[in-house]
C-alpha cells in the first residue's frame, strides 16, 4: 500500500498487506532505504516471487554513469533478503529512460521472471533470472533482444508454459505515411506480432502475425493472455473511461469499467464476464452501483474459482469483497481439447488397449508426458506414463488433430476402479507455430472401468524374476537384516504396482541366472468374495508386461522394483512337483510311516485285520481334503461353492444316521454285540462319529488291529451287509459328485 503526497509522488515507503486465501491479513513494512525518486517517476514495481518472497524493482541512482536497475528480494514480513543487480538504465538522447521497464514473473515457482527494458528506441532487451545463489542473490540465466517496428512502440510480455514467455508488439503500417489516408480499403493498416521467448534454452521463435486490420489509426492499450493461452486486446478512449481486462482461472475474461461520476473523488466500477472468445457471458455479481474512492481498487481470482475485489472506501479504509465465478472452460479446463475417448465419466472395458484425445487444431507430439492414474480412494496410483515424443505408444491421426495412445493391458486392470489421465504442458505442440500447448490437469479426464464379466478361476502359481546386474550388486552388498527388509519392501512395491492384495504374494530368494539374482514369487488364488480382485493368470500376465515395459510402468518408479531386469520379465514355473512338492513330500512321508507301522504289526499280530490301517488313513485323508477344499478353494469359484457344501454335508449326515442305525440295531437284536458294547461304550461312540466320513469305519470295531482286543465287536451278517451297501451308496452320492466338482474347478482354471 502507498500514500500519495502530490500528483506525481507517493510517500517514500512501502506498507504490505498480505491477503491469504483463508481471509486472514498480515501487515508489514519494507525495511530497506529505496531512493525516494523511485516513488515519483513510477519506476518501482512489486511482484510476487515464489515461494515466499516479494520482488521490488527500483533504480539505485539518477546519475547517468551509475544508474542501474535492482531487484530487492524481501520476505512477507518486509525483511531484507538480497539486492540483485539487473541491468544499467538506458541512456537515450542524453537522458535516463525508464519508461516501459518491467518484471514479468512466471506463474509457478518452478521458473523465475523476465526483466525487460528499452535498450534504445527500437530495441527491447530482456534478461531471464531464476533461482538463488549461496548469497541469495537471484541468478541470471540468459538474455537477448527484441526488435520493435516503430520507435518506442509498446510491447506486452506474458508467461507461457514450460518457462517460456510471449512477446507481443504491434505495427501500424501507416506510421511512416504521416497519417495519410489510403484510398485502398483492402490495405492492411494495423498488424500485431507475437514472438515466443525461450529463455531457458536462449531461443526465440517468431515473430508471427496474429492480428491484422484495415482500420487506420488503431492502437492497443493492453493485451491479456489467459491461463488457456488465449490473448485479447483492448481498445478504448482513456479520456472517457478506464477499462481493465483480466484473465480468469476457470476460463474467460473479466472486463471491468471504471466511470467518472459527478463527484470528483468517487468512481463507478462495473464488470462483465466474457467467454474464451471475448463474447459477453454475464455481468459480475457485485452491485452495478459500486462506488470507488478515487478509483483505487485491485481485482483478481484464485484457482478455486473465487474472485476478489479490493476497493478503497475513503482515505483510511479499504474493503475486500468476493464472489464465485462461472466455469467457462470445457470439462477438460482446456479450450484446445475437442473430445476424448473414453469420454469424461464414461465406463470402459478392462484392459482397454487404446485411448485418444482430439484437439481443435493440428498438433504434433512433444517431449512431456501423458500419464494414467488410478484413483484409489483419493490416493493417486500411477499406472502408465510416457512422453509424447519419442515414443512407441503414440501416433497422430491423418488430420493431425487426434493423438492415439496405446495402453498396456496391465494399465486398466482393476475392475470397478476410477481412473484419470493427466497430460503435461508441452506434451503436444501447435503444428503451425511449433509452440507447446497447455495440458489437462488432474481429475478432469476421468472415467471408470467395468465389472469382470467372466473371471475364470485360477489356482495358486508361482514364477521367477531377476534383478539387473546393478541390482544384484546392490543386493549382495546389503547386510542380512537389510536383505530381509529389501525383500519385504520388494513384495510390497510389487503388490502396489500390479495392483493386488499383498497377502496374496510370497517372495523367496535366491537363485542365480548368469550371475544375476533370481527371486521366486508365489501368487495365491484370489478370494472369491472380492469380485474386484484379478485371478492368478491375469496377475501373472500383468506382472510380466509391467516388468518388460517397466520404463513406462510403476515398476520403474520404486527403488526396489526398478532393479528388476526388464529382459527377463516374469517367468511362470509350470513344474508340478515344484508347485506341490510340500504336499507330495508330506503324503510320501505319511505313506512310509503307515507302511512301516503296518509291516511291524502284521509281523507281530498276524491274526488282526491290519489292512484297515490303510483303509482308515485313506478315509480320514479323503474327508480332510474334502473339508479343506470347501474352506480354501471352494469359495473361490462361486458356481461350485454351494454344490461342494451339499455333496459333503449330505453324505456325511447319511453316514452318521446309518452308523447310528447299525449300532442301535446290533444293540437291540445282537446279544453278543450288546455285551461288547456295555464294556466298550466310549470306543463305540468314537468310531460311530468317525463313520460320518465313511460308514466302513465301523469295520474297525471288529478288526482287532495290532492285537487290540477291544476291537473285536461281534457284528452280525446283516450289519456287515448294511456297512457294505452304505459304503457303495457313498460312492454315488459323494465321490462321483465331488469328482465332477473337481473337474469343473480345473475347467475354470
Protein Blocks (a to p, Z undefined) as FASTA:
>chain_A
ZZdfbfkbccdbdddddddfkopacdddddddddfklmmnomaccddddfkbccddddfb
fcfklgccddddddfkopafbdcdfbdcddeehiacfehiacdddfbfkbccdddddfbl
mbccddddedjdfkopacdfbdcddddfbehiacdddddeehiacddddddfklmnoopa
cfbfkbcfbdcddddddfknopaedjddfbdcfbehiacfbdcddfkopacdddddfklm
ccdddddfkgpjddddddddfblkbccdddddddfkopafbdcfbdfkbccehhiacddd
dfeopacddddfblmbccddddddddfbcfkopakbmbdcddehiacdehiabdcdddfb
dcdddfbdcdddddeehiacdfbdcdfbdcfkbccdfkopaccddddfklmmcghiacdd
dddehkbccfklopacddddehklgcdddddfblcddddddddddddfklmmmmmmpcfk
lmmmmmmmmmmmmmmmmpccfklpccdddddeehiacdddddddddfklmkbccfklmmm
mmmmmmmmmmmcfklmpfklmmpcfklmpaddfbfklmmmmmmmmmmmmmmmmmmmmmmm
mmmmmmbcfklmmmmmmmmmmmmmmmmmmmmmmmmpmklmmmmmmmmmmmmmmmmmmmmm
mmmmmmmmmmklmmmmmmmmmmmmmmmmmmmmomklmmmmmnopghiaklmcccdfklmm
mmmmmmmmmmmmmmmmmmmmmmmmmmmZZ
